[in-house]
Amino acid sequence: MVYRGRVQNGRVVLDSGASLPEGAEVRVAQVRPGLSEPVDDALEKLVFLYKVHRGIEQADAGSLVSHAEAKARLAEWLD
């Protein structure tokens, strides 16, 4: 979940309606001017979309792996 807020007097103040339990661990990332999310989050999404696009291209080219083969590969990697 993403909560938004602003820094006021050196403290992060969440937008109204946001409530976190006492002691909750949080990650604070600065949003660059003109962007709607932190740069590292945007890059992570971009890499994910690139990998999905590449996978679709491979599937369209006939480079597929059966369900059984995928399970075998995962079992090998997880050992």
C-alpha positions as CSV (number, residue, x, y, z in Angstrom):
1,M,0.0,0.0,0.0
2,V,1.2,3.5,-0.8
3,Y,0.5,6.4,1.5
4,R,1.2,10.0,0.5
5,G,2.1,13.0,2.6
6,R,4.4,16.0,2.9
7,V,7.2,17.1,5.1
8,Q,6.2,19.7,7.5
9,N,8.6,21.1,10.1
10,G,11.0,18.2,9.4
11,R,8.4,15.5,10.0
12,V,6.4,13.4,7.5
13,V,2.7,14.2,7.8
14,L,0.5,11.7,5.9
15,D,-2.5,12.9,3.9
16,S,-5.8,12.8,5.7
17,G,-7.4,9.4,6.0
18,A,-4.1,7.6,6.2
19,S,-3.6,5.6,9.4
20,L,-0.7,3.4,10.4
21,P,-0.4,1.2,13.5
22,E,2.1,2.4,16.1
23,G,5.6,1.0,15.4
24,A,4.8,0.2,11.8
25,E,7.9,0.1,9.6
26,V,7.8,2.5,6.7
27,R,9.9,3.4,3.7
28,V,10.1,7.0,2.7
29,A,11.0,7.9,-0.9
30,Q,11.2,11.4,-2.4
31,V,9.0,11.9,-5.5
32,R,10.8,13.9,-8.1
33,P,9.1,17.0,-9.4
34,G,6.8,16.1,-12.3
35,L,6.7,12.4,-11.4
36,S,3.8,10.6,-9.6
37,E,6.1,8.0,-8.0
38,P,9.7,7.6,-6.8
39,V,12.2,7.0,-9.6
40,D,13.3,3.6,-8.3
41,D,9.6,2.4,-8.3
42,A,9.1,3.6,-11.8
43,L,12.3,1.9,-13.1
44,E,11.2,-1.4,-11.4
45,K,7.8,-1.2,-13.2
46,L,9.6,-0.4,-16.5
47,V,11.9,-3.4,-16.2
48,F,8.9,-5.6,-15.4
49,L,7.0,-4.4,-18.4
50,Y,10.0,-4.9,-20.6
51,K,10.3,-8.5,-19.4
52,V,6.6,-9.2,-20.0
53,H,6.9,-7.7,-23.6
54,R,10.0,-9.9,-24.2
55,G,8.1,-13.0,-23.0
56,I,5.2,-12.3,-25.3
57,E,7.6,-11.8,-28.2
58,Q,9.2,-15.2,-27.4
59,A,5.8,-16.9,-27.1
60,D,4.7,-15.4,-30.5
61,A,7.9,-16.8,-32.0
62,G,7.1,-20.3,-30.7
63,S,9.7,-20.4,-27.9
64,L,7.4,-22.0,-25.3
65,V,8.0,-24.2,-22.2
66,S,5.5,-26.7,-21.1
67,H,4.0,-26.6,-17.6
68,A,5.9,-29.9,-16.7
69,E,9.2,-28.4,-17.9
70,A,8.6,-25.2,-16.0
71,K,8.0,-27.2,-12.8
72,A,11.1,-29.2,-13.4
73,R,13.2,-26.1,-13.9
74,L,11.8,-24.5,-10.8
75,A,12.5,-27.6,-8.7
76,E,16.1,-27.6,-10.0
77,W,16.6,-23.9,-9.1
78,L,15.0,-24.3,-5.7
79,D,17.2,-27.2,-4.6
